[in-house]
Amino acid sequence: KYPDIQIVGNVKTFDMLNGYFGINTQLHEVKEGDTLSLGKRSLTFYMMPMVHWVEVMVAYENTDKILFSADAFGTFGTNDGDYLDKNINLDKYWDEMRRYYACIVGKFGLPVQNALKKLSALPINIICSTHGPVWKKEIGKVVGLYDKWSRYEAEEGLVIAYGSMYGHTQLMAEAVAEGAIAGGLKDVAIHNVSKTDTSFILADIFQYKALVIGSPTYTGELHPLVEKLVLAIEHRGIKDRVYSCFGSFTWAGTAAKKLTALAGKMNWQLVETPVENKQSVSPEKYQQCFELGGEMAKRVRQVYNKKSF
C-alpha cells in the first residue's frame, strides 16, 4: 500500500526486521540523540536497551513534549472506552502495572535505572506506552513506581507461596500466615501455585519484603509448579528479600533442602531453620510453622523500624 515508506529504527531494529520479515531496504537509521524532522514536529531518539528488548529506543516529540516510551510505563489490562488517564478510573491499572513490570521488565532493574536517569532531563507532558493508558495526569506516579521497582524496594508484608498434594503443605502455609499476622504483619498474601498464575505471585513478590515458599517432595524434587515459580524468581534476579521455606514428605524429604538453596542463589537473608514435616502435620510441626511466621514478621518489622507484637 505504501511503496515509498521509510522505516525508522536503529541497527538492532533492522537486524530484527531482516531476520523476522526479510525487510532490508528503505530503512532510515537513527542513533542516540538524533532528531528527525516531520515538518511541524520533530522526534528525538534515545536508546533504552533491555527495557525490555535489546533494540528498544524511545522517541521524544519536541513540540508537545510527548514521550513514546515503548514498553516502559506499560500495564496489562484493556482500555475500556477511553485511553487517557485523566478520563478513566485507574484503580485496576496499578496492580496490573506491577504485574506487568514483574513479568516483562523485572529482570532489568539496572537498565531501567539508566533509562530513568537519561529521561530525567526531559520535560514530559504525556507518556504514550505501547501497553495500557496514555499517561498525562499521573506521570509522576508511574515514573516513581518504575524507580521503586527497579531498585527492588518493597513494602512491609509477606508472600507465602506453596504447592500441596494432599493438603498437608497447605496446612503448614496457613500456620505460617497465622503466625505472621499474630506477629504484627497486616499484609500477608497466600498463593497456592496450582490455583494462582505465576505472574500474580511474582507481582506480590515485587511488592512485599518477605517471602516464604513451601513444597512437598515430589519424586525427589520440588512440586512442579513450585519449581516453575523458583525458576521464574531466579530469572528475574529479585534482590534484597527476607526469606524462609518449609517442606513436607512421606518417605524421603528433599523439598526443604532445595528451597533453602534459593536463599544462597539470590543472596537473600534466610530466616530460621526451614520447617520440614513428615506425613501428617503434628501439633508440634504446626506450632513450628506458626513460630516461623512470627519470626518472619519480626524480621520484616525490624526492617521498617517497628516493634513486633
C-alpha positions as CSV (number, residue, x, y, z in Angstrom):
1,K,0.0,0.0,0.0
2,Y,2.9,2.4,0.8
3,P,5.8,1.5,-1.6
4,D,7.7,4.7,-0.7
5,I,7.6,4.2,3.1
6,Q,10.7,4.8,5.1
7,I,11.1,2.6,8.2
8,V,12.8,4.4,11.1
9,G,14.9,2.4,13.5
10,N,18.4,1.6,14.8
11,V,20.9,-1.0,13.8
12,K,19.4,-3.7,16.1
13,T,15.9,-2.9,14.9
14,F,17.0,-3.5,11.3
15,D,18.6,-6.8,12.2
16,M,15.3,-8.0,13.6
17,L,13.3,-6.7,10.6
18,N,15.5,-8.6,8.3
19,G,15.6,-11.7,10.5
20,Y,11.8,-11.9,11.0
21,F,10.4,-10.4,7.8
22,G,13.2,-10.2,5.3
23,I,12.9,-6.4,5.2
24,N,16.2,-4.8,4.4
25,T,15.5,-1.8,2.2
26,Q,14.0,1.7,2.6
27,L,15.5,2.0,6.1
28,H,16.2,5.2,7.9
29,E,18.8,4.7,10.7
30,V,18.8,6.8,13.8
31,K,21.2,6.8,16.7
32,E,21.3,8.1,20.2
33,G,20.3,11.8,20.3
34,D,19.4,12.0,16.6
35,T,16.4,14.2,15.6
36,L,14.1,13.5,12.8
37,S,12.0,16.4,11.3
38,L,8.4,15.5,10.4
39,G,7.6,19.1,9.3
40,K,5.6,20.8,12.1
41,R,7.0,18.3,14.6
42,S,10.3,16.6,15.3
43,L,11.3,13.4,17.1
44,T,14.5,12.9,19.1
45,F,15.6,9.4,19.8
46,Y,17.1,7.9,22.9
47,M,18.3,4.3,23.2
48,M,16.9,2.2,26.1
49,P,18.4,-1.2,25.7
50,M,16.8,-4.0,27.7
51,V,13.7,-2.1,28.6
52,H,12.8,-4.7,27.8
53,W,14.3,-5.8,24.4
54,V,17.8,-5.1,23.3
55,E,16.8,-2.8,20.4
56,V,14.4,-0.6,22.4
57,M,14.6,3.1,21.8
58,V,12.1,5.8,22.8
59,A,11.0,8.8,20.7
60,Y,10.5,12.3,22.2
61,E,8.2,14.7,20.4
62,N,9.7,18.1,21.0
63,T,6.6,20.4,20.4
64,D,4.1,19.0,22.9
65,K,6.7,17.1,24.9
66,I,5.3,13.6,24.3
67,L,7.4,10.6,25.2
68,F,6.7,7.5,23.1
69,S,8.1,5.2,25.7
70,A,8.0,1.7,24.1
71,D,7.3,-0.9,26.8
72,A,8.3,1.4,29.7
73,F,5.5,2.5,31.9
74,G,3.1,0.0,30.4
75,T,0.5,-2.1,32.1
76,F,-1.6,-5.2,31.5
77,G,-5.4,-4.6,31.1
78,T,-7.7,-3.3,28.4
79,N,-8.6,0.4,27.7
80,D,-12.3,0.3,28.2
81,G,-13.9,3.3,26.5
82,D,-11.0,5.7,26.7
83,Y,-7.3,5.6,26.9
84,L,-6.3,8.9,28.6
85,D,-5.6,8.5,32.3
86,K,-7.5,11.6,33.4
87,N,-10.7,10.3,31.8
88,I,-10.8,6.9,33.4
89,N,-10.8,5.1,36.7
90,L,-7.2,3.9,37.2
91,D,-7.8,1.6,40.2
92,K,-7.5,-1.6,38.2
93,Y,-4.2,-0.5,36.5
94,W,-1.9,-0.1,39.4
95,D,-1.7,-3.8,40.4
96,E,-1.6,-4.6,36.7
97,M,1.3,-2.2,36.2
98,R,3.2,-4.0,38.9
99,R,2.4,-7.4,37.4
100,Y,3.4,-6.2,34.0
101,Y,6.7,-4.9,35.4
102,A,7.4,-8.1,37.4
103,C,6.8,-10.3,34.4
104,I,8.1,-8.2,31.5
105,V,10.7,-5.8,32.8
106,G,11.6,-7.3,36.2
107,K,14.9,-8.7,35.2
108,F,16.3,-5.4,34.1
109,G,16.5,-3.2,37.1
110,L,19.8,-1.5,36.2
111,P,18.8,-0.8,32.6
112,V,15.6,0.8,33.9
113,Q,17.6,3.0,36.3
114,N,19.8,4.0,33.5
115,A,16.8,4.9,31.3
116,L,15.2,6.9,34.1
117,K,18.4,8.9,34.5
118,K,18.5,9.6,30.8
119,L,14.9,10.7,30.7
120,S,15.1,12.9,33.8
121,A,16.4,15.9,31.9
122,L,13.4,15.9,29.5
123,P,10.2,17.9,30.3
124,I,7.5,15.3,29.7
125,N,3.8,16.3,29.4
126,I,2.5,13.0,28.0
127,I,3.7,9.4,28.0
128,C,2.5,7.0,25.3
129,S,3.4,3.5,26.2
130,T,2.8,0.5,23.9
131,H,0.6,-1.0,26.6
132,G,-2.1,0.4,28.8
133,P,-3.3,4.0,29.3
134,V,-1.7,7.2,28.0
135,W,-0.3,9.0,31.0
136,K,-0.8,12.7,31.4
137,K,-2.2,13.3,34.9
138,E,-0.2,10.6,36.7
139,I,3.2,10.9,35.1
140,G,4.9,11.5,38.4
141,K,3.4,8.4,40.0
142,V,4.2,6.0,37.1
143,V,7.8,7.2,36.9
144,G,8.1,6.9,40.7
145,L,6.8,3.3,40.6
146,Y,9.3,2.3,38.0
147,D,12.0,3.9,40.0
148,K,10.9,2.0,43.1
149,W,10.6,-1.4,41.5
150,S,13.8,-1.2,39.5
151,R,15.6,-0.6,42.8
152,Y,13.8,-3.7,44.2
153,E,12.3,-1.6,47.0
154,A,9.4,-3.4,48.8
155,E,6.6,-2.7,51.2
156,E,6.1,-4.2,54.6
157,G,4.4,-7.6,54.0
158,L,4.8,-11.3,53.4
159,V,4.1,-13.6,50.4
160,I,3.5,-17.3,51.1
161,A,3.6,-19.5,48.0
162,Y,3.1,-23.2,48.3
163,G,2.3,-26.4,46.4
164,S,0.3,-29.1,48.1
165,M,-0.6,-32.7,47.0
166,Y,-2.8,-33.9,49.9
167,G,-3.4,-30.8,51.9
168,H,-0.6,-31.1,54.5
169,T,1.7,-28.5,53.0
170,Q,-1.3,-26.2,52.7
171,L,-1.9,-26.6,56.4
172,M,1.7,-25.6,57.1
173,A,1.2,-22.5,54.9
174,E,-1.8,-21.5,56.8
175,A,0.1,-21.9,60.1
176,V,2.9,-19.6,58.8
177,A,0.3,-17.0,57.8
178,E,-1.4,-17.1,61.2
179,G,1.9,-16.7,62.9
180,A,2.8,-13.7,60.7
181,I,-0.5,-12.0,61.5
182,A,0.0,-12.7,65.2
183,G,3.5,-11.2,64.9
184,G,2.1,-7.9,63.7
185,L,2.0,-8.1,59.8
186,K,-1.2,-6.9,58.2
187,D,-0.3,-7.7,54.6
188,V,0.0,-11.4,54.1
189,A,-0.7,-12.9,50.6
190,I,-1.1,-16.7,50.4
191,H,-0.8,-18.3,46.9
192,N,-1.5,-22.0,46.0
193,V,0.7,-22.4,43.0
194,S,-1.8,-24.9,41.5
195,K,-4.5,-22.2,41.5
196,T,-2.7,-18.9,41.1
197,D,-0.9,-18.0,37.9
198,T,2.8,-17.4,38.4
199,S,2.5,-13.8,37.1
200,F,0.3,-12.8,40.1
201,I,2.7,-14.4,42.6
202,L,5.6,-12.6,41.1
203,A,3.7,-9.3,41.3
204,D,3.3,-9.8,45.0
205,I,6.9,-10.8,45.5
206,F,7.9,-7.5,43.9
207,Q,5.5,-5.7,46.2
208,Y,6.4,-7.2,49.6
209,K,9.6,-7.6,51.5
210,A,9.3,-11.1,52.8
211,L,8.8,-14.5,51.0
212,V,8.1,-18.0,52.3
213,I,7.9,-20.9,49.9
214,G,6.6,-24.4,50.8
215,S,6.6,-27.6,48.8
216,P,6.1,-31.3,49.2
217,T,8.8,-33.6,47.9
218,Y,7.6,-34.9,44.5
219,T,9.7,-37.8,43.1
220,G,12.7,-36.5,44.9
221,E,12.2,-33.0,43.6
222,L,10.0,-29.9,44.2
223,H,6.4,-29.8,43.4
224,P,6.5,-29.0,39.6
225,L,4.7,-25.7,39.9
226,V,6.8,-24.6,42.9
227,E,9.8,-25.4,40.8
228,K,8.4,-23.2,38.0
229,L,8.0,-20.3,40.4
230,V,11.5,-20.7,41.8
231,L,12.9,-20.7,38.3
232,A,10.9,-17.5,37.5
233,I,12.3,-15.8,40.6
234,E,15.8,-16.7,39.7
235,H,15.3,-15.4,36.1
236,R,14.2,-12.0,37.4
237,G,17.1,-11.6,39.8
238,I,14.9,-10.1,42.6
239,K,17.1,-8.6,45.2
240,D,17.1,-7.9,48.9
241,R,14.3,-10.1,50.3
242,V,13.7,-11.7,53.7
243,Y,13.2,-15.4,53.0
244,S,12.4,-18.8,54.5
245,C,10.8,-22.0,53.5
246,F,9.2,-25.3,54.6
247,G,8.7,-28.8,53.1
248,S,6.8,-31.9,53.6
249,F,7.3,-35.6,52.6
250,T,6.1,-39.1,53.1
251,W,9.2,-41.3,53.0
252,A,12.2,-39.2,51.8
253,G,12.4,-35.4,52.1
254,T,14.4,-33.1,49.7
255,A,12.0,-30.2,49.2
256,A,13.1,-28.1,52.2
257,K,16.8,-28.5,51.3
258,K,16.2,-27.5,47.6
259,L,14.1,-24.5,48.7
260,T,16.8,-23.5,51.3
261,A,19.3,-23.3,48.4
262,L,17.3,-20.5,46.8
263,A,18.5,-18.1,49.6
264,G,22.1,-18.6,48.6
265,K,21.4,-18.2,44.9
266,M,19.6,-15.0,45.4
267,N,21.8,-13.7,48.2
268,W,18.7,-13.3,50.4
269,Q,18.5,-13.2,54.2
270,L,17.5,-16.7,55.3
271,V,15.3,-16.6,58.4
272,E,15.2,-19.6,60.8
273,T,15.8,-23.2,60.1
274,P,13.2,-24.3,57.5
275,V,10.4,-26.5,58.9
276,E,10.3,-30.0,57.5
277,N,7.3,-32.2,58.1
278,K,6.9,-36.0,57.6
279,Q,3.4,-37.2,56.7
280,S,0.5,-35.6,58.7
281,V,1.1,-32.3,60.4
282,S,1.5,-32.8,64.1
283,P,0.7,-30.2,66.6
284,E,4.4,-29.7,67.2
285,K,5.1,-29.1,63.5
286,Y,2.1,-26.7,63.2
287,Q,3.5,-24.7,66.1
288,Q,6.9,-24.6,64.4
289,C,5.2,-23.2,61.3
290,F,3.3,-20.7,63.4
291,E,6.6,-19.6,65.0
292,L,8.2,-19.3,61.6
293,G,5.5,-16.9,60.6
294,G,6.1,-14.9,63.8
295,E,9.8,-14.7,63.2
296,M,9.2,-13.5,59.6
297,A,7.0,-10.8,61.0
298,K,9.7,-9.8,63.5
299,R,12.4,-9.6,60.8
300,V,10.2,-7.6,58.4
301,R,9.1,-5.2,61.1
302,Q,12.7,-4.7,62.1
303,V,13.5,-3.5,58.6
304,Y,10.8,-0.9,58.9
305,N,11.8,0.0,62.5
306,K,8.6,-1.3,64.0
307,K,8.3,-3.5,67.1
308,S,6.6,-6.9,66.9
309,F,3.5,-7.6,68.9
